[in-house]
Every structure is written in C-alpha cells, then in structure tokens.
C-alpha cells in the first residue's frame, strides 16, 4: 500500500507543487488540445509567481507527499463567497493516479472547507473529460451546469458538492 501524507503547503514547497501541476495538467493540454495562448490560466501554464501570489492571498494549498517529500498530488481550496469554496488546480501525477491520493485530497478539502464554515465546494472542469467527471461524481460532486461561452477554449461543466 502506498504511504503518503497530506499537509498544508509551505512556501518552500511551491516549486515542487508547480512541477506537479505542469506535469499533470500538461497531459490534459495535449489530450484536449488547449495551449498557453488559448487557456493561459490552466495548471499546465501557471507560473511560480502566481502560486506565490495565491499563497499570499490566503488560498489554502494542500499537497500529498510520498517518498520523503515528493509532491504526488496538489490542490487549492479558495473561499469564493460565504459558505462556498472553490476546489481548484487539482492535480495528481500520472504514476500516482488510481492509488487513492486523489480521493484523499478531495476528502481532505471537504473536511477543511467544513471547518472553515463552508457549505459547498464548486469546481469547473472540461466536460469532455469523462474519466475525471466520473471521479468527481464518485466523490459526491454533481454537474449543475454546462457551457461553451468562450470563457474557456472548450465546453466546461460546473460541478458542486454540498457539504
């Protein structure tokens, strides 16, 4: 069984988190055909400065670490409004997928959001990514809307999880 630990990200770990984001989201960029020009806010193209800025703004960041500190999974939890938290930049390295890390990160964020007074988690994802949608659904999220309005270079789904 794979051993890992989920903890709040410290500033010195942000470069490792960035590498995890670039690797995990890089696969999606290739698979779904988006680029830095068409989707600059993707985790595939996020910069270290953006992560430092999010940390300074108080965005909650969690990492699942394996093998003496390697960041195998990463996620951000950000307050949107009273009671609503966004589940963002969720990434698990390909070699660690299907080993329970993703489920553990979702569960961790669910409990943290409740602790912070959250009533709902929300996320936006590529509608065409059925594997990821099914993963989210198996963790209690439901699709509440779908759109293709130019906000993203693909049809996207908004999913929510009532806490």
C-alpha positions as CSV (number, residue, x, y, z in Angstrom):
1,X,0.0,0.0,0.0
2,X,1.3,3.5,-0.9
3,X,2.1,5.7,2.0
4,X,1.5,9.4,1.7
5,X,0.9,12.4,3.9
6,X,-1.4,15.3,3.1
7,X,-0.4,18.6,4.6
8,X,-0.7,22.4,4.0
9,X,1.9,23.6,1.5
10,X,4.7,25.7,2.8
11,X,6.2,28.4,0.6
12,X,9.5,26.5,0.1
13,X,7.4,23.6,-1.5
14,X,5.8,25.7,-4.1
15,X,8.4,24.9,-6.8
16,X,7.6,21.2,-6.3
17,X,3.9,21.9,-6.5
18,X,4.4,23.8,-9.7
19,X,6.2,20.8,-11.2
20,X,3.3,18.5,-10.2
21,X,0.8,21.0,-11.8
22,X,2.8,21.3,-15.0
23,X,3.2,17.5,-15.4
24,X,-0.4,16.6,-14.6
25,X,-2.1,19.4,-16.5
26,X,0.4,19.1,-19.3
27,X,-1.2,15.7,-20.1
28,X,-4.6,17.3,-20.3
29,X,-3.4,20.1,-22.5
30,X,-2.1,17.5,-25.0
31,X,-5.2,15.3,-24.8
32,X,-7.8,18.2,-25.0
33,X,-5.8,20.4,-27.4
34,X,-5.5,23.6,-25.5
35,X,-2.4,25.8,-25.4
36,X,-0.9,28.6,-23.3
37,X,-2.5,31.1,-25.7
38,X,-6.0,29.6,-25.6
39,X,-6.1,28.7,-21.9
40,X,-3.3,30.6,-20.0
41,X,-4.9,30.0,-16.6
42,X,-4.5,26.2,-16.9
43,X,-2.4,24.5,-14.3
44,X,-0.2,23.5,-17.2
45,X,0.9,27.1,-17.6
46,X,0.6,28.5,-14.1
47,X,3.8,30.3,-13.0
48,X,5.6,30.2,-9.7
49,X,4.8,33.9,-9.2
50,X,1.1,33.0,-9.5
51,X,1.4,30.3,-6.8
52,X,3.3,32.7,-4.5
53,X,0.6,35.3,-5.1
54,X,-2.2,32.8,-4.3
55,X,-0.3,31.8,-1.1
56,X,0.0,35.5,-0.1
57,X,-3.8,36.0,-0.7
58,X,-4.5,33.2,1.7
59,X,-5.5,30.4,-0.7
60,X,-5.4,27.1,1.1
61,X,-2.9,24.8,-0.6
62,X,-2.6,21.1,0.1
63,X,0.0,18.5,-1.1
64,X,0.0,14.8,-0.9
65,X,3.6,13.8,-0.4
66,X,5.3,10.5,-1.0
67,X,8.8,9.1,-0.9
68,X,10.3,11.6,1.5
69,X,8.6,14.7,0.3
70,X,7.8,14.2,-3.4
71,X,4.6,16.1,-4.2
72,X,2.4,13.4,-5.9
73,X,-0.8,15.4,-5.6
74,X,-1.8,19.1,-5.1
75,X,-5.0,21.1,-4.8
76,X,-6.1,24.6,-3.9
77,X,-9.1,25.5,-1.8
78,X,-10.3,29.1,-2.1
79,X,-13.2,30.9,-0.5
80,X,-15.4,32.4,-3.1
81,X,-18.3,33.7,-1.0
82,X,-19.7,32.9,2.4
83,X,-20.1,29.2,2.6
84,X,-18.7,28.5,-0.9
85,X,-15.2,27.2,-1.6
86,X,-13.6,26.6,-5.0
87,X,-11.8,23.3,-5.5
88,X,-9.0,24.3,-7.9
89,X,-5.9,23.1,-9.6
90,X,-6.4,19.5,-8.5
91,X,-3.5,17.5,-9.9
92,X,-2.2,14.0,-9.2
93,X,0.9,12.9,-11.1
94,X,0.1,10.2,-13.6
95,X,2.1,7.5,-11.9
96,X,0.2,8.1,-8.6
97,X,-3.3,8.1,-10.1
98,X,-5.7,5.3,-9.1
99,X,-3.8,4.8,-5.8
100,X,-6.2,6.7,-3.5
101,X,-4.3,10.1,-3.4
102,X,-7.0,11.9,-5.4
103,X,-9.8,10.6,-3.2
104,X,-7.8,11.5,-0.1
105,X,-7.2,15.1,-1.4
106,X,-11.0,15.5,-2.1
107,X,-11.8,14.2,1.4
108,X,-9.2,16.5,3.0
109,X,-10.6,19.5,1.2
110,X,-14.2,18.6,2.1
111,X,-13.3,18.4,5.8
112,X,-11.2,21.6,5.6
113,X,-14.0,23.6,3.9
114,X,-16.5,22.4,6.6
115,X,-14.0,23.5,9.3
116,X,-13.8,27.0,7.6
117,X,-17.6,27.3,7.5
118,X,-18.1,26.0,4.0
119,X,-21.4,24.6,2.9
120,X,-20.5,23.8,-0.7
121,X,-17.5,23.0,-2.9
122,X,-17.5,24.0,-6.5
123,X,-15.2,23.3,-9.5
124,X,-15.0,23.8,-13.2
125,X,-13.8,21.1,-15.5
126,X,-13.5,20.1,-19.2
127,X,-16.9,18.5,-20.0
128,X,-15.3,16.0,-22.4
129,X,-13.1,14.6,-19.6
130,X,-15.4,11.8,-18.7
131,X,-12.9,10.0,-16.6
132,X,-12.4,13.0,-14.4
133,X,-16.1,13.8,-14.2
134,X,-16.8,10.2,-13.1
135,X,-14.2,10.5,-10.5
136,X,-15.7,13.7,-9.1
137,X,-19.2,12.1,-9.2
138,X,-17.9,9.1,-7.3
139,X,-16.8,11.6,-4.6
140,X,-20.2,13.3,-4.4
141,X,-19.9,16.1,-6.9
142,X,-22.8,16.8,-9.3
143,X,-22.9,18.7,-12.6
144,X,-25.0,21.8,-12.1
145,X,-24.4,23.4,-15.5
146,X,-22.5,23.1,-18.7
147,X,-21.5,25.9,-21.1
148,X,-19.4,26.8,-24.1
149,X,-19.4,30.5,-23.9
150,X,-15.9,31.5,-24.7
151,X,-14.7,31.7,-21.1
152,X,-12.6,28.6,-21.8
153,X,-11.5,27.0,-25.1
154,X,-13.7,24.0,-24.6
155,X,-17.2,23.1,-23.2
156,X,-16.9,23.1,-19.4
157,X,-19.0,21.8,-16.6
158,X,-19.6,23.4,-13.2
159,X,-19.8,20.8,-10.5
160,X,-20.8,21.2,-6.9
161,X,-20.6,19.2,-3.7
162,X,-22.9,20.0,-0.8
163,X,-21.1,19.8,2.5
